[in-house]
Amino acid sequence: TKIITSHTEYTSSYNLGKFKDMLVNHPFFQVHRSYIFNLNSILRYESSGVVIMVNKMEIPVARNVKNDFLQLFEGHL
């Protein structure tokens, strides 16, 4: 698993599910089978189904979680 922070990148042998479990009480959300991110690091959501992070990285939002994410994202602003 690749972990990207605002300062550096890390690699871990833990799978994404392990990180999801560890971050349950923090403002993180899994928007795709390959991505969990900090809700505080979102710059904007585009109607094309992509989240733009503060570091300009583009992350796709899976169709099956789009509505849940949008409700959470709107409540987090």
Phi, psi and omega in degrees: 000133177263128178249124180245123176249179179291345184248331187200177176241145177231158173236137182230151176276350176291147175275172184298325179299323178296317178293321178301318178295320182290335186257015186301329181261020181235163185282059178245152182215138177266111183261353185200159181296344181251359187222130166235134179220163180280123181298336179284351183256012180274131174273312178195164174248132179256146183297346177287354179094028182236139174261133175258122181273166181298335178271011178075005176290139179257127182237126180286146175255123181294144182300324184286348177242003185303311182296317178298317180296314182298321177296316179293317182297315180297322179287341183269347182288000000 
